[in-house]
């Protein structure tokens, strides 16, 4: 199920490999790398709070429009170190909320196989995840409940990985009928820098928000090119970074299309 979460940063609009049990704890000493604390642009802000194990304890997103500001807070819930569900609220200081998603693990308990999405405490859709032999997400199937209450899949995404640990291509497939064949509708190809991607290093971030190449890949996206099947049209977005002394990005300037708008986003760490 495609979520309706707010767009919070330029790289989020563009687009943690798999989650093992230890993926929700930092495997690196705290002083070896910074932890992403906030992403801020003119249109939006995201703030991340961590627990003692450096897993996300709270994710606050603020979207600003001409009509006002809108807040979306996600509260991850863990059991024995595993992410089991997320709660959602629009109250900044609330410690509780309505259930937004829950997670089903593979039989060996090593990876998340399914993400359930809720409305009024009832599952209305889910994502089914497929992994390659290296434990990386290779496909995501979107399921939604139809009028008869049956879950159907009409769309899925396939991910191609390069040797550097980045998603180099994302193919989008669709079909009209649940029993029909999937056909390619569009493709997005990506290039990357060689610096660490702080979004991937936030344990579980893609499961708390959305599964996108910007969260999955080891490095930072430089270009993304969208092409639609059966057409010659291409739309290319480019991203330029400035880095701190540890080679982590502290600002991102995005340009959408050849003559499109430009936006700068700032990243802060703790």
C-alpha positions in Angstrom: 0.0 0.0 0.0 1.5 3.3 -1.0 1.5 5.6 2.0 0.3 9.2 2.0 3.1 10.4 4.2 4.3 14.0 3.9 7.2 14.9 1.6 9.9 16.1 4.0 13.1 16.5 2.0 14.2 16.8 -1.6 15.7 13.4 -1.6 12.5 12.0 -0.2 10.6 13.2 -3.2 13.0 11.4 -5.4 12.7 8.2 -3.8 18.3 0.0 5.3 18.5 -2.5 3.1 16.8 -5.4 4.9 16.0 -5.2 8.7 17.7 -8.0 10.6 17.1 -8.2 14.3 20.2 -6.2 15.0 19.2 -3.6 12.4 17.2 -1.7 15.0 20.3 -1.2 17.2 23.4 0.6 16.2 26.2 -1.8 15.2 28.7 1.1 15.4 29.9 2.9 18.5 28.2 6.2 18.8 31.4 8.2 18.3 32.2 6.6 15.0 29.5 8.3 13.0 26.9 11.1 13.5 23.2 10.4 13.8 20.8 12.3 11.6 18.8 14.7 13.8 16.8 16.8 11.3 16.2 17.6 7.7 14.9 21.1 6.9 13.8 23.0 3.8 11.5 25.9 3.1 8.6 23.6 2.6 9.1 20.9 5.3 11.0 19.8 8.4 11.7 16.3 9.8 13.1 15.7 13.3 14.3 12.4 14.5 14.6 11.4 18.2 16.4 8.2 19.3 16.3 5.9 22.2 19.3 4.5 24.2 19.9 1.9 21.5 20.0 4.6 18.7 16.8 3.3 17.3 14.1 5.9 16.3 11.9 6.7 19.2 9.9 9.5 17.5 9.8 11.0 14.0 8.1 14.4 13.6 7.4 15.8 10.2 6.0 19.3 9.5 4.7 20.3 6.0 4.3 24.0 5.3 1.8 25.3 2.7 0.1 28.5 1.8 -2.8 27.3 3.9 -0.7 26.6 7.0 1.5 24.0 8.6 0.6 20.3 9.1 2.2 17.9 11.5 2.6 14.1 11.3 4.2 12.3 14.2 5.2 8.6 14.0 6.0 6.7 17.1 7.8 3.3 16.6 7.0 0.5 19.0 9.6 -2.2 19.7 9.4 -5.6 21.4 12.7 -7.3 22.3 14.6 -4.9 20.1 12.3 -5.5 17.0 10.1 -3.0 15.3 6.6 -4.4 15.6 4.3 -1.4 14.8 4.1 2.3 14.4 1.6 4.8 15.9 0.6 8.0 14.2 -0.7 11.3 15.8 -0.9 15.0 14.9 0.0 16.1 18.4 3.7 17.0 18.8 4.1 15.9 22.4 1.7 13.0 22.5 3.2 9.6 23.7 0.3 7.6 22.1 -1.6 7.6 18.9 -3.6 5.5 16.5 -2.0 2.4 14.9 -0.6 3.2 11.5 1.3 0.1 10.6 2.4 -3.3 11.9 5.2 -5.7 10.7 5.2 -9.4 10.0 8.6 -11.1 9.9 9.9 -14.0 7.9 9.8 -17.5 9.5 13.4 -17.1 10.7 12.5 -13.7 12.2 15.4 -12.1 10.3 13.5 -9.8 7.9 10.3 -8.0 7.6 8.1 -9.8 5.0 4.9 -7.7 5.2 3.9 -4.2 6.3 0.2 -3.9 7.3 -1.4 -0.4 7.0 -4.4 0.5 9.1 -7.5 2.7 9.0 -9.7 2.8 12.0 -7.7 0.0 13.5 -8.5 -2.3 10.5 -6.0 -3.4 7.9 -6.8 -1.7 4.6 -3.7 -2.6 2.7 -0.2 -4.1 3.0 3.2 -4.3 1.3 4.7 -7.7 0.6 8.5 -7.6 0.4 10.8 -9.9 -1.6 14.5 -10.2 -0.9 17.4 -11.3 -3.0 20.1 -13.8 -1.9 22.1 -11.0 -0.3 19.1 -10.0 1.9 18.3 -6.8 0.0 14.8 -5.8 -0.9 14.3 -6.8 -4.6 10.5 -6.2 -5.0 7.6 -4.7 -3.2 4.0 -5.7 -4.0 1.2 -3.3 -3.0 -2.1 -4.9 -1.8 -5.3 -3.0 -1.2 -8.7 -4.3 0.0 -11.4 -4.2 -2.7 -15.1 -3.6 -2.3 -15.6 -7.3 -1.4 -13.0 -7.2 1.3 -10.4 -9.2 -0.7 -6.8 -8.0 -0.9 -5.6 -7.5 -4.5 -2.3 -6.4 -6.0 -2.4 -4.2 -9.0 1.1 -2.6 -8.7 4.6 -3.6 -7.7 8.1 -2.2 -7.8 11.3 -4.1 -8.6 14.7 -2.9 -7.4 18.1 -3.5 -9.2 21.2 -3.1 -7.0 24.8 -2.3 -8.1 28.0 -3.6 -6.4 28.3 -0.5 -4.3 25.1 -1.3 -2.4 22.9 1.2 -4.2 19.6 0.9 -6.0 20.6 1.7 -9.6 17.1 1.2 -11.1 13.5 1.0 -9.9 10.9 -0.5 -12.3 7.2 0.2 -11.7 4.7 -2.4 -12.9 0.9 -2.4 -13.0 -2.1 -4.3 -14.2 -5.8 -3.6 -14.6 -7.3 -6.8 -13.3 -6.1 -8.8 -10.3 -5.6 -11.9 -12.5 -3.9 -10.1 -15.4 -0.3 -9.9 -16.3 1.9 -7.1 -14.9 3.3 -4.7 -17.5 6.1 -2.1 -17.1 4.7 1.4 -16.7 7.8 3.4 -15.8 11.5 3.2 -14.8 13.7 5.4 -12.6 17.5 5.1 -12.9 19.9 6.5 -10.3 23.5 7.6 -10.0 25.3 8.2 -6.7 28.2 9.9 -5.0 30.7 7.9 -2.9 29.9 9.4 0.5 27.8 7.7 3.2 24.0 8.1 3.1 22.8 9.2 6.6 19.2 8.2 5.8 20.1 4.6 5.3 22.0 4.6 8.6 18.9 5.5 10.5 17.8 2.0 11.5 14.4 1.1 10.3 13.7 4.5 8.7 12.4 3.1 5.4 9.9 0.9 7.3 8.7 3.8 9.5 8.2 6.1 6.5 8.5 4.5 3.0 10.7 2.1 1.1 12.5 4.3 -1.3 16.0 4.2 -2.9 17.0 7.3 -0.9 16.6 5.2 2.2 17.9 1.9 0.9 21.1 2.9 -0.8 24.6 3.2 0.8 25.4 6.5 -1.0 23.6 9.7 -1.9 21.6 10.2 -5.1 23.2 12.5 -7.6 20.7 12.0 -10.5 17.4 10.3 -11.0 15.9 9.9 -14.4 12.2 9.0 -14.9 11.1 7.4 -18.2 7.6 6.1 -19.1 7.3 2.8 -21.0 6.4 3.3 -24.7 7.5 6.9 -24.8 10.8 8.8 -25.5 10.2 11.3 -22.7 12.8 11.7 -19.9 12.7 13.7 -16.8 16.0 14.1 -14.9 16.4 15.6 -11.4 19.9 16.4 -10.1 21.2 16.7 -6.5 24.3 18.6 -5.4 25.8 18.2 -1.9 28.0 20.0 0.5 29.7 17.7 3.1 31.1 18.1 6.6 34.5 16.9 7.7 33.2 13.3 8.2 32.0 13.3 4.5 28.3 13.4 5.5 26.0 15.8 3.5 25.0 18.9 5.4 23.1 20.5 2.5 21.4 19.2 -0.7 20.4 21.4 -3.6 17.9 19.8 -5.9 17.0 20.9 -9.4 13.9 19.3 -10.9 14.1 18.9 -14.6 16.3 20.9 -17.0 14.6 24.2 -16.3 12.6 23.3 -13.2 12.6 24.8 -9.7 15.5 24.5 -7.3 15.4 23.8 -3.6 18.0 23.5 -0.8 17.6 21.3 2.2 19.8 21.3 5.3 20.8 18.3 7.4 21.8 18.4 11.0 23.4 15.7 13.2 23.8 14.8 16.8 
